[in-house]
Amino acid sequence: MKDKNLITIEELLKNPEVEKAASNINQELIERRKYIPPKCEVFTSSYTVLKDNDDFKFSIDREARKQLPDIINNKVQSVVGMDSPEESFKQRYGKKYIIGVVFSGGPAPGGHNVIAGLYDAAKRANPETRLFGFILGPDGIIENEAIEITGPLVDSYRNLGGFTMIKTGRGKIDTKEKMALSKETCKNLGLEALVIVGGDDSNTNAAFLAQELIEDRIHVIGVPKTIDGDIQVRDAEGNVLCAMSFGFHTAARAFANAISNLCTDSSSDVKYWHICKVMGRVASHLALEVALQTHANMTLIGEDLSDYIDKERIEKAEKRGTVDYHAYGMTLRHLSRVICDGIVRRTAVGKNYGVIVIPEGVLEFINEIQVFIIKLNTIIAEYDRTHDTYFHADFPVLEDKLEYLRRLARFEREGASFSIWNTRDDDLFNDIPDFFQEGLLMERDSHGNFQFSQVETEKVLMGLVKDYLNILKEQGTYKIGIEKSYYRKTLEKAGLDPDYFGPILFKNYDDSEFFLIKASIISAKILRQELEKEGVISKDEKIPAPVEKIFQKSVPKFKTQIHFYGYDGRGNDPTRFDCNYAYNLGLTVFTLIANGSTGQMAAIMNLEKDFSKWEPIGIPIAPLMHLEERKGKLALVLEKSLVDINSASFRVIKAFREKWLAAAPGEDNYRRPGPIRFAGKSEEDRPITLVLNALDDAGRSEQRKTP
């Protein structure tokens, strides 16, 4: 029945409270847009100039020298503040510039502030300067799709996440035709500078564009962006120039908060293992930071696995007088055993739950998987080149792909021709699950990389883990520990003597806080036989209900919840750290442009220190490049930075692994990082990884000072 006293929908929608509740604008958004990031001290001067810094040296690749001759000798440039430069410099610095900017690759929190910093610095120098944003990434440059970036547009996106202002894309300017079209676009717009905000491939692109456009006097500046944290720049002597790309801190904090919530859920509901895969295709920096932020029970670091040596297998091989090459590097099967060991140990003290953090690219560090990936990348790339077609179009279903591989293996076996894919490869490949075969044979990304985020890494590992846990359960070594007080209370309540049944049921009926049912008792049937043998019950009697209850409590059920953390974190609104970092990168970009630099990457030194010690610099991109296999061919690219297993941050995690596993009676050691708080005094001011690694860098600096 309709209530006549209800107000009409028209009246309801006009109510100020409804309008407020339904608005896109909220207080957090208002405060973010109003926030003005602090400037590094040098940017408080009227002008900023560049000073070549000869303290940093690079090992230059011969191919880089050959392909990038005009920018290969660039130096690191320090930004210096100046209030009264020469008149000629003032005129050049304050001229009307036309600048283009493009986002390339996946979004990273802070990108809008790079544009905001660049816009503010450029307009301060000359209000007539114009800034254009290319739409949907590098394709926008190729197709001349651009919008003018205005004050109101910038203000609406200040301190906000995403690349929504001008969008992004994964296109590459990697052919002569694309390069020619890009040059034409820049000339048509009258650009004097092009700013490329992106990851390692995008900054590689920036170097080649800088070389190509140098005669046209169009300056190209790169800005390091990636949530994966794999753009970290050191010189040949290990001096840190760029400790972390913007966006990493926000993504890590977003993931850590969500995973911390799962730690809370896990220790509350005490029945789930939460398996958390976090982004990081090539490097495990995010997993490392998340571990430091949350103290998850187990965190796999891919770089650690690739360095693994199985000493036991080596010793066995030495006794046989042979060499076991499989003992070097972690195998998939052994990794599953390591995980099982942690699960079994926690379960033995009553903790049949926990949280495991896995980097999405962990499989790349597993020996046999890495071999498959390298070989399949080469096979697919070679097929496309040889047949001038597309492997995945010619072989659309898994069985077609497998048949092609079988043919390659047969050719190799018959000696008809050399094939990278041999019979042993084919046999090993056919031993892995279908869904994983399909994952390894999926389409590569636009850069020819294997798309680990599309592979159910956690499903591969957990399948092996579950299989082995079932074996351990049958062997009687995987059991839930029964708390002493609970056992005694349960039996005494039914009038049974705990001390009489204890030695019969448990293998450790002593002063332990948790009792473990004997390994031989793996079923109710065997429990009955044991009680009959000890004369506790006759064949016709039932097992005492409290005793059966205790046994059933000891039988573990391995339940998992799978989670993937990637797109949510990279779309998060930035932390204050990333807001400040990205904004000052934008200010640095303008300094590089106004001082005539090209082929440089804007960066901030001393990120690991207090903001007052941050130093804006320009890093030469060309000397950082080296040859690497891409799409089955060697290509000149910017090197990705992996987790250094000798770094302070990793060594700290390694030292606390046992504590955080918490395979002992008592509380877990979970840490609560909390949500990203833009306001307030409790927000951390930098990634924990940076803080810890700075301790090593400080030690190295002191050693260098010591004669």
C-alpha positions as CSV (number, residue, x, y, z in Angstrom):
1,M,0.0,0.0,0.0
2,K,1.4,3.4,-1.0
3,D,2.2,5.8,1.9
4,K,0.5,9.1,1.1
5,N,2.9,10.9,3.6
6,L,6.0,10.2,1.4
7,I,7.4,13.2,-0.4
8,T,7.4,13.0,-4.2
9,I,10.5,11.9,-6.1
10,E,10.7,15.4,-7.6
11,E,10.8,17.0,-4.1
12,L,13.3,14.3,-2.9
13,L,15.8,15.0,-5.7
14,K,15.7,18.7,-4.9
15,N,16.5,18.2,-1.3
16,P,20.1,19.6,-0.5
17,E,21.0,16.4,1.4
18,V,20.2,14.2,-1.6
19,E,22.1,16.6,-3.9
20,K,25.1,16.4,-1.6
21,A,24.9,12.6,-1.3
22,A,24.6,12.1,-5.1
23,S,27.2,14.6,-6.1
24,N,30.5,13.6,-7.7
25,I,32.2,16.1,-5.4
26,N,33.0,15.1,-1.9
27,Q,35.2,16.6,0.8
28,E,38.2,14.4,0.1
29,L,38.1,15.5,-3.6
30,I,37.9,19.1,-2.6
31,E,40.9,18.8,-0.2
32,R,43.0,17.0,-2.8
33,R,42.4,19.6,-5.5
34,K,43.2,22.4,-3.0
35,Y,46.5,20.8,-1.8
36,I,49.6,22.6,-3.1
37,P,52.7,20.3,-3.0
38,P,55.8,21.8,-1.5
39,K,58.6,22.7,-3.9
40,C,62.2,21.5,-3.6
41,E,64.3,24.4,-2.4
42,V,65.9,25.1,-5.8
43,F,62.5,25.8,-7.3
44,T,61.8,28.7,-4.9
45,S,64.4,30.7,-6.8
46,S,63.3,33.0,-9.7
47,Y,65.1,30.8,-12.2
48,T,66.7,27.3,-12.4
49,V,69.8,26.4,-14.4
50,L,71.5,23.2,-15.1
51,K,75.1,22.2,-14.1
52,D,76.8,19.2,-15.6
53,N,77.8,16.8,-12.8
54,D,80.9,14.7,-13.6
55,D,80.7,12.7,-10.3
56,F,78.6,10.0,-12.0
57,K,80.0,7.6,-14.6
58,F,78.3,5.0,-16.8
59,S,79.4,1.8,-18.7
60,I,78.2,2.6,-22.2
61,D,77.0,-0.1,-24.5
62,R,78.6,0.0,-27.9
63,E,75.3,-0.4,-29.7
64,A,73.9,2.5,-27.7
65,R,76.8,4.6,-28.8
66,K,76.2,3.6,-32.4
67,Q,72.4,4.2,-32.5
68,L,72.3,7.3,-30.2
69,P,75.4,9.2,-31.1
70,D,74.1,12.7,-30.4
71,I,72.9,12.1,-26.9
72,I,75.2,9.3,-25.7
73,N,77.6,11.7,-24.1
74,N,75.0,13.6,-22.1
75,K,76.0,14.1,-18.5
76,V,73.9,14.0,-15.3
77,Q,72.6,17.5,-14.8
78,S,72.0,19.0,-11.4
79,V,69.3,21.7,-11.0
80,V,70.6,24.9,-9.4
81,G,68.5,27.9,-8.3
82,M,69.4,31.4,-9.5
83,D,67.8,34.7,-8.9
84,S,69.8,37.0,-11.2
85,P,71.1,35.2,-14.3
86,E,72.3,37.0,-17.5
87,E,69.7,38.8,-19.6
88,S,70.1,36.4,-22.5
89,F,69.3,33.5,-20.2
90,K,66.2,35.2,-18.8
91,Q,64.9,35.8,-22.3
92,R,65.5,32.1,-23.3
93,Y,64.0,30.8,-20.0
94,G,60.9,33.1,-20.2
95,K,60.1,32.7,-23.9
96,K,56.8,31.4,-25.1
97,Y,57.2,27.6,-25.4
98,I,54.9,25.1,-27.1
99,I,55.2,21.7,-25.2
100,G,53.6,18.4,-25.8
101,V,53.1,15.7,-23.1
102,V,52.0,12.1,-23.4
103,F,51.3,9.3,-20.9
104,S,52.6,5.9,-22.1
105,G,51.8,2.5,-20.6
106,G,49.7,1.6,-17.6
107,P,48.5,4.4,-15.2
108,A,50.5,5.2,-12.1
109,P,49.3,7.4,-9.3
110,G,50.8,10.9,-9.5
111,G,50.8,11.3,-13.3
112,H,48.4,14.3,-13.2
113,N,50.8,16.1,-10.8
114,V,53.7,15.7,-13.4
115,I,51.5,17.7,-15.8
116,A,50.5,20.1,-13.0
117,G,54.1,20.8,-12.0
118,L,55.1,21.3,-15.7
119,Y,52.1,23.6,-16.3
120,D,52.7,25.7,-13.2
121,A,56.4,26.2,-14.0
122,A,55.9,26.9,-17.7
123,K,53.1,29.4,-17.0
124,R,55.1,31.1,-14.3
125,A,58.0,31.6,-16.7
126,N,55.7,32.9,-19.5
127,P,51.8,32.9,-19.2
128,E,51.6,32.6,-23.0
129,T,53.4,29.2,-23.1
130,R,51.0,26.5,-24.4
131,L,50.9,22.9,-23.3
132,F,49.3,20.1,-25.4
133,G,48.4,16.6,-24.2
134,F,48.4,13.7,-26.7
135,I,45.3,11.5,-26.4
136,L,45.6,7.8,-25.7
137,G,49.3,7.5,-25.5
138,P,51.9,7.4,-28.3
139,D,49.2,6.7,-30.8
140,G,48.1,10.3,-30.2
141,I,51.4,11.5,-31.4
142,I,51.4,9.3,-34.4
143,E,47.8,10.4,-35.3
144,N,48.1,14.0,-34.1
145,E,45.3,13.6,-31.6
146,A,45.9,16.3,-29.0
147,I,44.1,18.7,-26.7
148,E,45.3,21.9,-25.2
149,I,45.9,21.6,-21.5
150,T,44.4,24.6,-19.7
151,G,44.4,25.9,-16.1
152,P,40.8,24.7,-15.3
153,L,41.6,21.2,-16.7
154,V,44.8,21.0,-14.6
155,D,43.0,22.2,-11.5
156,S,40.3,19.6,-11.9
157,Y,42.9,16.7,-11.7
158,R,45.5,18.0,-9.2
159,N,46.6,15.3,-6.7
160,L,44.2,12.8,-8.3
161,G,45.0,9.3,-9.5
162,G,44.8,7.8,-13.0
163,F,45.8,9.3,-16.3
164,T,42.2,10.4,-17.0
165,M,43.1,13.9,-18.1
166,I,44.6,12.8,-21.5
167,K,44.2,9.0,-21.1
168,T,47.1,6.6,-22.0
169,G,48.0,3.8,-24.4
170,R,50.5,1.1,-25.0
171,G,51.4,2.0,-28.6
172,K,55.1,2.4,-29.5
173,I,56.9,4.6,-32.0
174,D,59.1,1.8,-33.2
175,T,59.1,1.9,-37.0
176,K,60.4,4.5,-39.6
177,E,56.8,5.2,-40.6
178,K,55.6,5.9,-37.1
179,M,58.7,8.0,-36.4
180,A,58.1,10.1,-39.6
181,L,54.4,10.6,-38.6
182,S,55.4,11.6,-35.1
183,K,58.0,14.1,-36.4
184,E,55.3,15.6,-38.7
185,T,52.9,16.0,-35.7
186,C,55.5,17.8,-33.6
187,K,56.3,20.1,-36.5
188,N,52.6,20.8,-37.3
189,L,52.0,21.8,-33.7
190,G,55.2,23.8,-33.5
191,L,56.4,21.8,-30.6
192,E,59.7,22.8,-29.0
193,A,59.6,20.0,-26.5
194,L,58.0,16.6,-26.1
195,V,57.6,15.0,-22.6
196,I,57.1,11.3,-22.4
197,V,55.8,10.0,-19.0
198,G,56.3,6.2,-18.9
199,G,58.2,3.1,-17.9
200,D,61.4,1.5,-19.2
201,D,60.1,1.0,-22.8
202,S,58.6,4.5,-22.9
203,N,61.9,6.1,-21.8
204,T,63.7,3.9,-24.4
205,N,61.3,5.4,-26.9
206,A,62.1,8.9,-25.6
207,A,65.8,8.3,-26.3
208,F,65.2,7.3,-29.9
209,L,62.9,10.2,-30.4
210,A,65.4,12.6,-28.9
211,Q,68.0,11.3,-31.4
212,E,65.6,11.5,-34.3
213,L,64.3,15.0,-33.5
214,I,67.6,16.6,-32.5
215,E,68.1,18.3,-35.9
216,D,64.6,19.7,-35.7
217,R,65.5,21.3,-32.3
218,I,62.6,19.5,-30.7
219,H,63.7,18.5,-27.1
220,V,62.5,15.2,-25.7
221,I,62.4,14.6,-22.0
222,G,61.4,11.3,-20.2
223,V,59.8,10.9,-16.8
224,P,60.1,7.6,-14.9
225,K,56.7,6.0,-14.2
226,T,55.8,2.5,-13.1
227,I,54.1,1.0,-10.1
228,D,56.3,-2.1,-10.4
229,G,59.3,-0.1,-9.1
230,D,61.6,-1.6,-11.7
231,I,63.0,1.8,-12.8
232,Q,65.8,2.4,-10.4
233,V,68.9,4.1,-11.7
234,R,72.5,3.8,-10.4
235,D,75.7,4.8,-12.1
236,A,78.6,2.4,-12.8
237,E,79.9,2.8,-9.2
238,G,76.5,2.0,-7.6
239,N,75.5,5.6,-6.7
240,V,71.8,6.0,-6.6
241,L,70.4,8.6,-9.1
242,C,66.7,7.5,-9.1
243,A,65.7,5.3,-6.2
244,M,62.1,4.7,-7.2
245,S,59.6,5.7,-9.9
246,F,56.5,7.6,-9.0
247,G,53.3,5.6,-8.4
248,F,55.1,2.7,-6.6
249,H,54.4,4.0,-3.1
250,T,50.7,4.5,-3.7
251,A,50.2,1.1,-5.3
252,A,52.2,-0.7,-2.6
253,R,50.2,1.1,0.2
254,A,46.9,0.3,-1.5
255,F,47.8,-3.3,-1.8
256,A,49.2,-3.5,1.7
257,N,46.0,-2.0,3.2
258,A,43.8,-4.6,1.4
259,I,46.1,-7.5,2.3
260,S,46.3,-6.3,5.9
261,N,42.5,-6.5,6.0
262,L,42.9,-10.1,4.8
263,C,45.4,-10.8,7.6
264,T,42.7,-9.5,10.0
265,D,40.0,-11.6,8.4
266,S,42.2,-14.7,8.3
267,S,43.1,-14.5,12.0
268,S,39.4,-13.9,12.8
269,D,37.7,-16.6,10.8
270,V,40.7,-19.0,11.2
271,K,39.8,-21.2,8.3
272,Y,41.2,-19.6,5.1
273,W,44.6,-19.2,3.5
274,H,44.4,-16.0,1.5
275,I,46.7,-16.2,-1.6
276,C,47.5,-12.7,-2.7
277,K,49.1,-12.1,-6.2
278,V,50.4,-8.6,-6.6
279,M,51.6,-6.8,-9.8
280,G,55.3,-7.1,-10.7
281,R,55.9,-9.0,-14.0
282,V,59.7,-8.8,-14.0
283,A,60.6,-7.6,-10.5
284,S,59.3,-8.3,-7.0
285,H,59.6,-4.8,-5.5
286,L,55.9,-4.5,-4.8
287,A,55.8,-7.9,-3.0
288,L,58.8,-6.8,-1.0
289,E,57.2,-3.5,0.1
290,V,53.9,-5.3,0.9
291,A,55.7,-7.8,3.1
292,L,57.3,-4.9,5.0
293,Q,54.0,-3.1,5.3
294,T,51.9,-6.1,6.4
295,H,54.2,-8.9,7.8
296,A,52.2,-11.5,5.8
297,N,53.0,-15.0,6.9
298,M,54.8,-15.9,3.7
299,T,56.0,-13.7,0.9
300,L,57.8,-15.1,-2.2
301,I,60.5,-12.9,-3.7
302,G,61.2,-14.1,-7.3
303,E,64.8,-12.8,-7.3
304,D,65.5,-14.9,-4.2
305,L,64.2,-18.1,-5.8
306,S,66.5,-17.7,-8.8
307,D,69.5,-17.6,-6.5
308,Y,68.4,-20.7,-4.6
309,I,70.8,-23.7,-4.3
310,D,69.6,-27.0,-3.0
311,K,72.6,-28.1,-1.0
312,E,71.1,-31.5,-0.1
313,R,70.8,-32.4,-3.8
314,I,74.3,-31.3,-4.4
315,E,75.7,-33.5,-1.6
316,K,73.7,-36.5,-2.8
317,A,75.1,-36.0,-6.3
318,E,78.6,-35.6,-5.1
319,K,78.3,-39.0,-3.2
320,R,77.2,-40.5,-6.5
321,G,80.1,-38.9,-8.3
322,T,77.7,-36.8,-10.5
323,V,76.6,-33.2,-10.9
324,D,72.9,-32.4,-10.4
325,Y,72.3,-29.2,-12.4
326,H,68.7,-29.1,-11.2
327,A,70.0,-28.3,-7.7
328,Y,70.8,-24.8,-8.9
329,G,67.7,-22.6,-9.0
330,M,64.3,-23.2,-7.5
331,T,62.0,-25.7,-9.2
332,L,58.2,-25.4,-9.3
333,R,57.8,-28.6,-7.3
334,H,60.4,-27.6,-4.7
335,L,58.7,-24.2,-4.3
336,S,55.4,-25.9,-3.6
337,R,57.2,-28.0,-0.9
338,V,58.5,-24.8,0.8
339,I,55.0,-23.4,0.9
340,C,53.6,-26.6,2.3
341,D,56.2,-26.7,5.0
342,G,55.1,-23.3,6.3
343,I,51.4,-24.3,6.1
344,V,52.1,-27.6,8.0
345,R,54.1,-25.9,10.7
346,R,51.4,-23.3,11.3
347,T,48.7,-25.9,11.4
348,A,50.6,-27.9,14.0
349,V,50.1,-25.0,16.4
350,G,46.5,-24.6,15.6
351,K,46.8,-22.0,12.9
352,N,45.0,-23.5,9.9
353,Y,45.0,-20.1,8.2
354,G,47.3,-17.5,6.9
355,V,48.3,-15.0,4.1
356,I,50.7,-15.7,1.3
357,V,51.9,-12.9,-1.0
358,I,53.1,-13.8,-4.5
359,P,54.5,-11.5,-7.2
360,E,52.7,-12.0,-10.5
361,G,56.1,-12.7,-12.2
362,V,57.3,-15.3,-9.7
363,L,57.2,-18.1,-12.3
364,E,59.7,-16.3,-14.4
365,F,62.3,-17.1,-11.7
366,I,61.5,-20.8,-11.8
367,N,64.1,-22.7,-13.9
368,E,62.0,-24.9,-16.1
369,I,59.3,-22.2,-16.6
370,Q,61.9,-19.7,-17.7
371,V,63.3,-22.1,-20.2
372,F,59.8,-22.7,-21.7
373,I,59.1,-18.9,-21.9
374,I,62.4,-18.1,-23.6
375,K,62.0,-21.0,-26.1
376,L,58.3,-20.3,-26.8
377,N,58.9,-16.5,-27.2
378,T,61.6,-17.3,-29.8
379,I,59.4,-19.9,-31.6
380,I,56.4,-17.6,-31.8
381,A,58.5,-14.6,-32.9
382,E,60.4,-16.7,-35.5
383,Y,57.1,-18.1,-36.9
384,D,55.6,-14.6,-37.3
385,R,58.7,-13.4,-39.2
386,T,59.2,-16.5,-41.4
387,H,55.6,-16.9,-42.4
388,D,54.7,-13.1,-42.4
389,T,51.6,-14.0,-40.5
390,Y,50.4,-14.4,-36.9
391,F,51.1,-17.5,-34.9
392,H,48.0,-17.2,-32.7
393,A,45.7,-16.6,-35.7
394,D,47.1,-19.7,-37.5
395,F,46.8,-21.8,-34.4
396,P,43.8,-20.5,-32.6
397,V,43.2,-23.3,-30.1
398,L,45.5,-25.0,-27.7
399,E,45.6,-28.4,-29.5
400,D,46.7,-26.7,-32.7
401,K,49.6,-25.0,-30.9
402,L,50.6,-28.3,-29.2
403,E,50.6,-30.1,-32.5
404,Y,52.9,-27.5,-34.0
405,L,55.3,-28.0,-31.1
406,R,55.1,-31.8,-31.5
407,R,56.1,-31.3,-35.2
408,L,59.1,-29.3,-34.2
409,A,60.1,-32.0,-31.7
410,R,59.8,-34.7,-34.4
411,F,62.0,-32.7,-36.8
412,E,64.6,-32.4,-34.1
413,R,64.4,-36.1,-33.3
414,E,64.6,-37.2,-36.9
415,G,67.5,-34.9,-37.5
416,A,65.7,-33.2,-40.4
417,S,66.7,-29.8,-39.1
418,F,67.8,-28.0,-35.9
419,S,64.9,-27.1,-33.7
420,I,64.9,-25.1,-30.5
421,W,62.1,-27.3,-29.2
422,N,63.2,-30.9,-28.6
423,T,61.6,-34.1,-27.5
424,R,62.5,-33.6,-23.8
425,D,60.9,-30.1,-23.9
426,D,57.8,-31.6,-25.4
427,D,57.6,-34.4,-22.8
428,L,58.0,-31.9,-19.9
429,F,55.5,-29.5,-21.4
430,N,52.9,-32.2,-21.7
431,D,53.3,-33.0,-18.0
432,I,52.0,-29.6,-16.9
433,P,48.2,-28.8,-16.6
434,D,46.3,-27.8,-19.7
435,F,45.4,-24.4,-18.3
436,F,49.0,-23.6,-17.7
437,Q,50.1,-24.8,-21.1
438,E,47.5,-22.4,-22.5
439,G,48.9,-19.7,-20.3
440,L,52.4,-20.2,-21.5
441,L,51.2,-20.2,-25.2
442,M,49.0,-17.1,-24.8
443,E,49.6,-14.0,-26.9
444,R,52.5,-11.8,-25.9
445,D,52.0,-8.1,-25.2
446,S,52.8,-5.3,-27.6
447,H,56.5,-5.4,-26.5
448,G,56.8,-9.1,-27.0
449,N,56.7,-9.8,-23.3
450,F,55.0,-12.8,-21.7
451,Q,51.9,-11.6,-19.9
452,F,52.3,-13.0,-16.4
453,S,49.2,-11.1,-15.1
454,Q,47.1,-13.2,-17.4
455,V,48.4,-16.5,-16.0
456,E,46.8,-18.0,-12.9
457,T,50.2,-18.2,-11.1
458,E,48.4,-18.8,-7.8
459,K,46.4,-21.6,-9.4
460,V,49.5,-23.3,-10.7
461,L,51.2,-23.2,-7.3
462,M,48.2,-23.9,-5.1
463,G,47.4,-27.0,-7.3
464,L,50.8,-28.4,-6.5
465,V,50.5,-27.4,-2.8
466,K,47.1,-29.1,-2.4
467,D,48.4,-32.3,-4.0
468,Y,51.3,-32.4,-1.7
469,L,49.3,-31.5,1.4
470,N,47.0,-34.5,0.6
471,I,50.1,-36.7,0.5
472,L,51.2,-35.3,3.8
473,K,47.8,-35.9,5.3
474,E,47.8,-39.5,4.2
475,Q,51.3,-39.8,5.8
476,G,49.9,-38.4,9.0
477,T,52.3,-35.4,9.1
478,Y,49.7,-32.7,8.2
479,K,47.5,-32.2,11.3
480,I,45.9,-29.4,13.2
481,G,47.4,-29.1,16.7
482,I,45.0,-29.4,19.5
483,E,45.3,-26.9,22.3
484,K,46.1,-28.5,25.6
485,S,43.5,-26.7,27.6
486,Y,40.8,-27.4,25.0
487,Y,41.6,-31.1,25.0
488,R,41.5,-31.4,28.8
489,K,38.3,-29.4,29.1
490,T,36.6,-31.5,26.4
491,L,37.4,-34.8,28.0
492,E,36.9,-33.8,31.6
493,K,33.4,-32.4,30.8
494,A,32.4,-35.9,29.6
495,G,33.9,-37.5,32.7
496,L,36.9,-38.9,30.8
497,D,40.5,-38.9,32.1
498,P,42.7,-36.7,29.7
499,D,45.9,-38.3,31.1
500,Y,44.6,-41.8,30.2
501,F,43.7,-41.0,26.6
502,G,46.6,-38.5,26.0
503,P,49.4,-41.0,25.4
504,I,47.2,-43.1,23.2
505,L,46.1,-40.2,20.9
506,F,49.1,-37.9,20.8
507,K,52.7,-38.2,19.8
508,N,53.7,-35.3,22.0
509,Y,51.6,-35.6,25.1
510,D,54.0,-33.6,27.3
511,D,54.3,-30.0,28.2
512,S,53.6,-28.8,24.7
513,E,50.9,-26.1,24.3
514,F,49.5,-28.0,21.3
515,F,49.1,-31.7,21.0
516,L,49.5,-33.6,17.6
517,I,47.6,-36.7,16.9
518,K,49.9,-39.7,16.2
519,A,51.0,-39.9,12.5
520,S,49.6,-43.4,12.2
521,I,46.0,-42.3,13.1
522,I,44.9,-40.8,9.8
523,S,41.2,-41.9,9.9
524,A,38.4,-42.7,12.3
525,K,38.8,-46.4,11.4
526,I,42.4,-46.4,12.4
527,L,41.5,-44.4,15.6
528,R,39.0,-47.2,16.5
529,Q,41.7,-49.9,15.9
530,E,44.1,-48.0,18.1
531,L,41.6,-47.7,20.9
532,E,40.7,-51.4,20.6
533,K,44.4,-52.4,20.7
534,E,44.9,-50.3,23.9
535,G,41.8,-52.0,25.4
536,V,39.9,-48.7,25.7
537,I,36.9,-50.0,23.8
538,S,35.6,-53.3,22.6
539,K,34.7,-54.1,18.9
540,D,31.0,-53.4,19.7
541,E,31.5,-50.1,21.5
542,K,31.5,-46.7,19.8
543,I,34.4,-44.4,20.0
544,P,33.8,-42.0,22.9
545,A,32.2,-38.9,21.4
546,P,34.7,-36.4,23.0
547,V,37.6,-38.5,21.7
548,E,36.2,-38.6,18.2
549,K,35.5,-34.8,18.4
550,I,39.2,-34.2,19.2
551,F,40.3,-36.4,16.3
552,Q,37.9,-34.6,13.8
553,K,39.3,-31.2,15.1
554,S,42.8,-32.4,14.1
555,V,41.9,-33.1,10.5
556,P,42.9,-30.0,8.4
557,K,40.8,-28.7,5.5
558,F,42.9,-26.5,3.2
559,K,40.6,-23.7,2.1
560,T,41.9,-20.9,-0.1
561,Q,40.7,-17.5,-1.2
562,I,42.5,-16.1,-4.3
563,H,43.0,-12.4,-4.8
564,F,44.8,-10.3,-7.4
565,Y,46.1,-6.8,-6.7
566,G,47.0,-4.7,-9.7
567,Y,44.6,-2.4,-11.5
568,D,43.0,-1.2,-8.2
569,G,46.3,0.0,-6.8
570,R,47.5,1.7,-10.0
571,G,44.2,3.6,-10.1
572,N,44.4,4.8,-6.5
573,D,44.6,8.4,-5.6
574,P,48.3,9.1,-4.8
575,T,49.8,9.3,-1.4
576,R,51.2,12.6,-0.3
577,F,54.7,11.2,-1.1
578,D,53.7,10.6,-4.7
579,C,51.9,13.9,-5.0
580,N,55.0,15.8,-3.9
581,Y,57.4,13.6,-5.9
582,A,55.4,13.8,-9.2
583,Y,54.8,17.5,-8.9
584,N,58.5,18.2,-8.4
585,L,59.3,16.0,-11.4
586,G,57.0,18.2,-13.4
587,L,59.0,21.3,-12.2
588,T,62.2,19.5,-13.2
589,V,60.9,18.8,-16.6
590,F,60.4,22.4,-17.3
591,T,63.9,23.3,-16.1
592,L,65.4,20.7,-18.5
593,I,63.3,22.1,-21.4
594,A,64.1,25.8,-20.6
595,N,67.8,24.9,-20.4
596,G,67.8,23.2,-23.8
597,S,68.3,19.6,-22.6
598,T,67.2,16.6,-24.7
599,G,67.5,12.8,-24.2
600,Q,67.3,13.3,-20.4
601,M,65.1,11.7,-17.8
602,A,63.7,14.0,-15.1
603,A,64.5,12.6,-11.6
604,I,64.8,13.4,-7.9
605,M,67.8,12.3,-5.9
606,N,67.7,11.5,-2.2
607,L,64.0,10.3,-2.2
608,E,64.9,8.1,0.7
609,K,65.7,11.2,2.8
610,D,63.7,14.0,4.3
611,F,62.0,16.3,1.6
612,S,64.4,19.1,2.5
613,K,67.2,17.0,1.0
614,W,65.6,16.1,-2.3
615,E,67.7,17.1,-5.3
616,P,66.1,17.5,-8.8
617,I,68.4,16.2,-11.6
618,G,68.4,15.2,-15.3
619,I,69.7,11.7,-16.0
620,P,71.0,10.8,-19.5
621,I,68.9,8.0,-20.9
622,A,71.2,6.7,-23.6
623,P,74.0,5.6,-21.3
624,L,71.5,3.5,-19.4
625,M,70.5,1.4,-22.4
626,H,71.8,-2.1,-23.3
627,L,70.9,-5.0,-25.6
628,E,68.2,-7.3,-24.5
629,E,66.1,-10.0,-26.1
630,R,62.7,-8.8,-27.3
631,K,60.4,-10.7,-29.6
632,G,63.2,-13.2,-30.3
633,K,65.6,-10.4,-31.3
634,L,68.2,-8.3,-29.6
635,A,67.0,-4.7,-29.0
636,L,68.4,-1.7,-27.3
637,V,66.3,-1.0,-24.2
638,L,66.5,0.6,-20.7
639,E,67.4,-2.1,-18.2
640,K,64.8,-3.0,-15.6
641,S,65.9,-3.1,-12.0
642,L,65.4,-6.3,-10.0
643,V,65.3,-6.7,-6.2
644,D,68.8,-6.9,-4.9
645,I,68.9,-9.8,-2.5
646,N,71.9,-8.2,-0.8
647,S,69.9,-5.0,-0.1
648,A,69.0,-4.0,3.4
649,S,65.3,-4.3,2.7
650,F,65.5,-7.9,1.5
651,R,67.9,-8.9,4.3
652,V,65.5,-7.5,6.9
653,I,62.6,-9.6,5.4
654,K,64.8,-12.7,5.4
655,A,65.7,-12.1,9.0
656,F,62.0,-11.8,10.0
657,R,60.7,-14.7,7.9
658,E,60.4,-17.1,10.8
659,K,58.9,-14.5,13.1
660,W,56.3,-13.4,10.5
661,L,55.5,-17.1,9.7
662,A,54.5,-17.3,13.3
663,A,54.6,-21.1,13.4
664,A,54.5,-21.1,17.1
665,P,51.9,-20.8,19.8
666,G,50.7,-17.2,20.4
667,E,49.6,-14.3,18.3
668,D,50.6,-13.6,14.7
669,N,52.8,-10.6,13.9
670,Y,50.6,-8.8,11.4
671,R,51.2,-5.1,10.9
672,R,48.3,-2.7,10.2
673,P,49.5,0.0,7.7
674,G,46.0,1.4,7.5
675,P,44.4,3.2,4.4
676,I,46.1,6.0,2.5
677,R,45.4,9.1,4.5
678,F,46.0,12.2,2.5
679,A,45.4,14.4,5.6
680,G,46.7,13.9,9.1
681,K,50.1,13.3,10.8
682,S,50.1,9.5,10.8
683,E,50.7,9.1,7.0
684,E,54.2,7.7,6.3
685,D,56.3,9.9,4.2
686,R,58.2,7.4,2.0
687,P,58.3,3.7,1.1
688,I,59.8,1.4,3.8
689,T,62.0,-0.2,1.1
690,L,63.7,3.2,0.4
691,V,64.2,3.9,4.1
692,L,65.9,0.5,4.7
693,N,68.0,0.5,1.5
694,A,69.2,4.0,2.4
695,L,71.1,2.5,5.3
696,D,73.2,0.4,2.9
697,D,73.8,3.5,0.7
698,A,74.9,5.5,3.7
699,G,77.3,2.8,4.6
700,R,78.7,2.7,1.1
701,S,79.1,6.5,1.1
702,E,81.1,6.4,4.4
703,Q,83.3,3.6,3.0
704,R,84.1,5.8,-0.1
705,K,85.0,8.7,2.1
706,T,87.4,6.6,4.2
707,P,90.9,6.8,2.7
